[in-house]
Amino acid sequence: MGFLGGVIVLTLVDMYFGSRLSDVVHAAFAQHGQSTAAYDEAHRKARYQNIGSLLWTAAWLLYWRSSERVRLTFTQS
């Protein structure tokens, strides 16, 4: 449980700092007159991918908690 909680926290931290970094890069490109259409598309895809990762982690956590066989595979008896 602690490991999966850590994964969720690290994913959220990664999403936050990745978003801040990409905002800085976007501002730098926009300041120099670069097209930002590719940035907008990449930013949207990255956000959806991170949200998908969180959903898969939550689904796995629910499965791990409900299945005794899986839980015994990943924990010490």
WOWOPE-V316667 format. One line per field, one symbol per residue. ss: DSSP state (H for helix, E for strand, C for the rest). phi: phi as a letter, one per 20 degrees, with the letter a starting at -180 (. if undefined). psi: psi as a letter, one per 20 degrees, with the letter a starting at -180 (. if undefined). A space follows every 10 residues. Layout:
# WOWOPE-V316667
ss = ???
phi = ???
psi = ???
This chain:
# WOWOPE-V316667
ss = CHHHHHHHHH HHHHHHHHHH HHHHHHHHHH HCCCCCHHHH HHHHHHHHHH HHHHHHHHHH HHHHHHCHHH HHHHCCC
phi = .fffffffff ffffffffff ffffffffff femffdfffg ffffffffff ffffffffff fffffedfff fffdcff
psi = ghghgggggh gggggghhgg ghhggghggh hjjqpjghgg ghggggghgg ghggghgggg gggghhohgg ghhjqq.
